[in-house]
Amino acid sequence: MSTALLAMSRHLEVRDVLKTIVVSARDLLEAEYAALGVPDDHGGFAQFVVDGVSEEEWKAIGPLPRQHGILASMLRDATPQRLGDVRLDPRFEGWPDAHPDMSDFIGMPVADGDEILGALFLANKKCPKPEGGCGFTAEDEELLGMLAQHAAIALTNARLYERSRELTIAGERARIAHELHDAVSQKLFSLRLTAQAATALVDRDPVRAKVELHEVTRLAAEAADELRAAVVELRPAALDEDGLVATLRTQIQVLDRAHSARVTFAAHGIRALPAAQEEALLRVAQEALHNALRHSGADRVEVTLVREGQSAVLRVADDGRGFEPDTVRRAGRHLGLVSMRDRASGVGGSLTVDSAPGKGTAIEMEVPGG
C-alpha cells in the first residue's frame, strides 16, 4: 500500500495518475484485470484506463463502454461492489465478443466528497489453488477502499495542476501576442512606410531611394528575428521527448542566431528532474532570456545549468545595462520577476536576482533534486 501511494504522488499528469492507480490496484489485490473509468456528462467515459489487457486485445474490444449495468450502479450510488461471479448478477448486461472472460469482481467508486471522480474495478483474483474458488475478500475491499481515498486526492491534485498549466499557457500566449503587437507589428508598419518612401524616390532621387531600400532590408531582418524568437517561446520542444538540457540548448542556439547578442549555454552534472521542475526551469530561462535580449542591451548572455550538491541551479547572466530591483518593483515594472518567483516556489525552489544599473543582471533559480 505504501509503495502504491508513493507511486501515485510522483505524477502530476491526470493520465499518468490514472494509470498508476490502476496498476497499483491490480498489483495490490493480485487481480488479472483492472480498470478505472472517469465518467463524462453524456453517459459515457471521458477517460478509461485498463491494465492486464494487451494493446491488440483492447483494439479488438472496440469503443469505450457506456455507463450501464454494474458500472452505472457504482457511479450512481457510490457503493462498493464485490461479486463472486459478475456474470450472474442481474445488472450484468454482457460484453463485446473480444472482451476477456471475467468472473469474480470488485468495484470501488473514487469520490471527492459528494463528487464521483471515477469507478475503479478489478476482476479475476489470481488463485494459487488448482481448484480455484479464491475470489476477492473483505480485506481486499478494505484495501481497495483505502487506495480509492488516496486516489481521489491524487486525481484532484493532478486536475488542479493541469488547470494551472492551462492558465499559465493562456497567460503566456497573451504575453507573446502582446510582444508580437508591440515589436513585430510596429516594425512591419515602419517597413511599409519606408518601402513607400523608396518607391516615391526611385525616379526623382535614386541615391536616396537606395538608402531607403537598405533600411527596408534592415527592418525586414529585425521583424524576422522578433517573429522567430516569439515562435520559439510559443512552441518549446517537448520536454518529455528531449529533456531539459537538450531543449534549452536547442532554443538558445536559435536565439543566438536570431539576435545580435552572443547567447551561450553550458550544462554540467544534471540528472533528469521531475516534469514539473523541468518545465518551471525552462519557463524561467525563457523569461530571463526574453528580458536580457529585449530590454537589457546586452552584448553577451550566458546560461548555465549545473548540479550543486543535491540541487539543480539555473543561471542566466547578461552584461547589459542592469537595473535596481527595488526601484523596478516599486514602479510596478516587474519584468516577469513575479512570474519567475511563483514558478520557482511552485516546485519547491527559490529565485534570486542580482542586478544594478550598469552592472548587468544575473537571475538564478535553484530546485532540489539535481
C-alpha positions in Angstrom: 0.0 0.0 0.0 2.8 2.4 0.9 4.5 1.7 -2.4 1.3 2.3 -4.3 0.7 5.7 -2.5 4.2 6.8 -3.2 3.9 5.9 -6.9 0.7 8.0 -7.2 2.2 11.0 -5.5 5.1 11.1 -8.1 2.8 12.0 -11.0 1.1 15.3 -11.9 -0.5 14.5 -15.3 -4.0 13.1 -15.0 -3.4 10.3 -17.4 -0.3 9.2 -15.5 -2.1 9.3 -12.2 -5.0 7.2 -13.6 -2.5 4.6 -15.0 -0.6 4.4 -11.7 -3.8 3.9 -9.7 -4.9 1.0 -12.0 -1.5 -0.7 -12.0 -1.2 -0.3 -8.2 -4.7 -1.7 -7.5 -4.1 -4.7 -9.8 -0.8 -5.5 -8.0 -2.2 -4.8 -4.5 -5.2 -7.1 -4.9 -3.4 -9.7 -7.2 -6.1 -9.4 -9.9 -5.8 -10.4 -13.5 -7.6 -7.3 -14.8 -8.1 -3.8 -13.5 -9.7 -0.6 -15.0 -10.6 2.9 -14.0 -13.3 4.9 -15.7 -13.8 8.7 -15.4 -17.3 9.5 -16.4 -18.4 12.3 -18.7 -21.7 14.1 -18.7 -23.1 12.2 -21.6 -23.5 8.7 -20.3 -20.0 7.5 -21.3 -16.5 7.9 -20.1 -14.1 10.8 -20.7 -11.2 8.5 -19.8 -10.9 4.8 -19.4 -7.6 3.2 -18.4 -7.0 -0.6 -18.2 -4.3 -2.9 -17.1 -3.9 -6.6 -17.9 -5.3 -6.3 -21.4 -2.9 -6.0 -24.3 -3.0 -3.3 -26.9 -4.2 -5.7 -29.6 -7.0 -7.0 -27.3 -8.1 -3.5 -26.3 -8.4 -2.5 -30.0 -10.4 -5.6 -30.7 -12.8 -4.9 -27.9 -14.0 -1.7 -29.6 -15.3 1.6 -28.4 -15.2 2.7 -24.7 -18.0 1.2 -22.6 -21.1 3.2 -21.7 -22.3 3.9 -18.1 -24.6 0.9 -17.8 -25.0 -2.2 -15.6 -22.8 -2.5 -12.6 -20.6 0.4 -13.6 -23.6 2.7 -13.7 -24.7 1.4 -10.3 -21.3 2.2 -8.8 -21.3 5.7 -10.2 -24.9 6.4 -9.3 -24.9 5.0 -5.7 -21.3 5.4 -4.8 -21.3 2.0 -3.2 -18.6 -0.7 -3.4 -19.4 -3.9 -5.3 -17.9 -7.4 -4.5 -19.3 -10.3 -6.5 -18.4 -13.9 -6.7 -19.4 -14.1 -10.4 -20.2 -10.8 -12.2 -21.9 -12.8 -14.9 -24.7 -14.0 -12.6 -25.6 -10.5 -11.3 -29.0 -9.3 -12.6 -27.4 -6.0 -13.6 -24.9 -7.7 -15.8 -25.5 -6.8 -19.5 -22.7 -8.7 -21.2 -19.7 -7.5 -23.0 -18.2 -7.5 -26.6 -17.0 -10.7 -28.2 -13.3 -9.8 -27.9 -13.7 -8.9 -24.2 -11.8 -11.3 -21.8 -13.9 -13.6 -19.7 -14.3 -12.4 -16.1 -15.9 -13.9 -13.1 -15.1 -12.7 -9.6 -15.4 -8.9 -9.5 -14.7 -6.0 -7.1 -15.5 -2.4 -7.8 -14.9 0.8 -5.8 -16.1 4.4 -6.5 -13.4 7.1 -6.4 -15.0 10.1 -4.8 -14.0 13.5 -3.6 -16.8 14.4 -1.1 -20.1 14.1 -3.0 -18.4 14.2 -6.4 -17.8 10.8 -8.1 -14.5 11.1 -9.9 -14.4 7.6 -11.3 -15.0 3.9 -10.8 -12.2 1.5 -10.0 -12.8 -2.1 -10.6 -10.9 -5.4 -10.8 -11.7 -8.9 -12.0 -10.4 -12.5 -11.7 -8.4 -12.8 -8.4 -5.3 -14.8 -9.0 -5.6 -18.0 -7.2 -2.8 -20.4 -6.2 -5.3 -23.3 -5.6 -5.6 -25.5 -8.6 -9.3 -25.9 -8.0 -9.8 -22.1 -7.9 -12.6 -20.5 -5.9 -10.5 -17.8 -4.2 -12.3 -14.6 -5.1 -11.9 -11.2 -3.6 -12.2 -10.9 0.2 -13.4 -8.3 2.7 -9.8 -7.5 3.3 -9.4 -6.8 -0.4 -12.4 -4.5 -0.3 -10.9 -2.6 2.7 -7.5 -2.2 0.9 -9.2 -1.0 -2.3 -11.2 1.5 -0.3 -8.1 2.9 1.2 -6.5 3.1 -2.2 -9.5 4.8 -3.7 -9.4 7.5 -1.0 -5.8 8.4 -1.8 -6.5 8.0 -5.5 -9.2 10.7 -5.2 -6.6 13.1 -3.6 -4.0 12.3 -6.3 -6.5 12.7 -9.1 -7.9 16.0 -7.7 -4.3 17.4 -7.4 -3.5 16.3 -10.9 -6.6 18.1 -12.3 -5.7 21.2 -10.4 -2.1 21.0 -11.8 -3.3 20.6 -15.4 -5.8 23.5 -14.9 -2.9 25.7 -13.6 -0.9 24.7 -16.6 -3.7 25.7 -18.9 -4.0 29.1 -17.3 -0.2 29.6 -17.5 -0.2 28.7 -21.2 -3.1 31.1 -21.8 -1.2 33.9 -20.0 2.0 33.2 -22.0 0.1 33.2 -25.3 -1.4 36.6 -24.3 2.1 37.9 -23.4 3.5 36.7 -26.7 0.6 38.2 -28.6 1.4 41.5 -26.9 5.1 41.1 -27.9 4.1 40.5 -31.5 1.9 43.6 -31.5 4.4 45.8 -29.8 7.5 44.7 -31.7 6.7 42.9 -35.0 3.6 44.9 -35.9 5.4 48.2 -35.4 8.4 47.1 -37.4 6.1 45.9 -40.2 4.4 49.3 -40.2 7.8 51.1 -40.4 8.8 48.7 -43.2 5.7 49.6 -45.2 6.2 53.4 -44.8 9.9 53.0 -45.7 9.1 50.9 -48.8 6.5 53.6 -49.9 9.1 56.3 -49.5 11.6 54.3 -51.6 9.0 53.9 -54.3 8.3 57.6 -54.4 12.1 58.4 -54.7 13.1 55.9 -57.3 12.8 58.3 -60.3 13.4 61.6 -58.5 16.3 60.7 -56.2 17.8 57.2 -56.9 20.6 57.6 -54.4 18.2 58.4 -51.6 15.9 55.6 -52.7 18.8 53.2 -52.4 19.3 54.3 -48.8 15.6 53.8 -48.1 15.8 50.3 -49.6 18.7 49.4 -47.3 16.5 50.5 -44.4 13.8 48.2 -45.7 16.2 45.3 -45.7 17.3 46.1 -42.1 13.7 46.4 -40.8 12.7 43.2 -42.5 15.6 41.3 -40.9 14.7 42.7 -37.4 11.0 41.8 -37.9 12.0 38.2 -38.9 14.2 38.0 -35.8 11.4 39.2 -33.5 9.0 36.7 -35.0 11.4 33.8 -34.8 12.1 34.5 -31.1 8.4 34.7 -30.4 7.7 31.4 -32.1 10.4 29.7 -30.1 8.8 30.8 -26.8 5.3 29.8 -28.0 6.2 26.3 -29.0 9.1 24.9 -26.9 10.5 21.5 -27.7 8.8 18.6 -25.9 10.5 18.1 -22.5 9.2 14.6 -22.3 11.0 13.6 -25.5 14.2 15.7 -25.4 14.8 16.5 -21.7 15.6 19.9 -20.2 19.2 20.2 -21.3 18.6 19.4 -24.9 15.5 21.6 -25.0 17.4 24.6 -23.6 20.4 24.0 -25.8 18.2 24.0 -29.0 16.3 27.1 -28.0 19.5 29.0 -27.1 21.1 28.1 -30.4 18.1 29.6 -32.2 18.2 32.8 -30.0 21.9 33.1 -30.6 21.3 33.1 -34.4 18.3 35.4 -34.2 19.9 38.2 -32.1 23.0 40.3 -32.3 23.9 39.5 -28.7 26.1 36.3 -28.2 24.0 33.7 -26.3 25.7 30.7 -24.8 24.7 27.6 -22.9 26.6 25.1 -20.7 25.3 22.3 -18.5 27.2 20.0 -16.1 26.1 17.1 -13.9 22.3 17.5 -14.5 20.2 14.4 -14.0 16.6 14.0 -15.1 14.3 16.0 -12.9 10.5 15.7 -12.2 8.5 17.0 -15.1 7.1 20.0 -13.1 10.6 21.2 -12.1 11.9 20.8 -15.7 9.0 22.9 -17.1 9.5 25.6 -14.4 13.2 25.8 -15.1 12.6 26.1 -18.8 10.0 28.8 -18.4 12.2 30.8 -16.0 15.1 30.5 -18.5 12.8 31.7 -21.3 11.6 34.7 -19.3 15.1 35.7 -18.2 16.4 35.4 -21.8 13.5 37.4 -23.1 14.3 40.2 -20.6 18.0 40.1 -21.4 17.6 40.1 -25.2 14.7 42.6 -25.5 15.4 45.1 -22.7 19.0 45.0 -21.3 21.0 46.0 -24.4 23.4 43.1 -23.6 26.2 42.1 -25.9 26.5 38.7 -24.2 24.1 36.4 -22.3 25.3 33.3 -20.6 23.0 30.5 -19.5 24.3 27.7 -17.2 22.5 24.7 -15.7 24.6 22.8 -13.1 24.3 20.5 -10.2 25.4 21.9 -6.9 25.1 19.3 -4.1 21.6 18.0 -4.1 20.2 20.8 -6.2 19.9 21.9 -9.8 20.9 25.6 -10.4 19.9 27.6 -13.4 21.7 30.9 -14.0 21.0 33.5 -16.7 23.6 36.3 -16.7 24.0 39.3 -19.1 26.3 42.2 -19.4 23.5 44.7 -20.2 22.5 47.9 -18.6 21.1 46.3 -15.4 18.5 47.8 -13.1 17.7 48.4 -9.5 15.4 45.6 -8.4 13.7 47.5 -5.6 13.1 50.5 -7.9 11.6 48.3 -10.6 9.3 46.6 -8.1 8.1 49.9 -6.7 7.5 51.3 -10.2 5.4 48.3 -11.0 7.6 47.1 -13.8 8.4 43.5 -12.7 10.0 42.3 -16.0 8.4 39.0 -15.2 10.1 38.6 -11.8 6.9 37.9 -10.0 6.0 35.1 -12.5 9.5 33.7 -12.2 9.4 33.6 -8.4 6.0 32.0 -8.5 7.3 29.3 -10.8 10.3 28.6 -8.6 8.3 28.4 -5.4 5.7 26.3 -7.1 8.2 23.4 -7.5 9.9 23.9 -4.1 12.7 26.1 -5.4 13.9 29.6 -5.0 14.8 32.5 -7.2 17.4 35.3 -6.7 18.0 38.4 -8.7 21.4 40.2 -8.7 21.4 43.4 -10.7 22.5 47.1 -10.5 22.5 49.9 -13.1 25.4 49.5 -15.4 26.4 46.1 -13.9 24.3 43.7 -15.8 21.8 41.2 -14.4 22.1 37.6 -13.1 18.9 35.6 -12.4 19.4 32.3 -10.5 16.9 29.6 -9.8 17.6 26.6 -7.6 15.5 23.5 -7.2 16.1 20.4 -5.1 16.9 17.1 -6.6 19.6 17.9 -9.2 
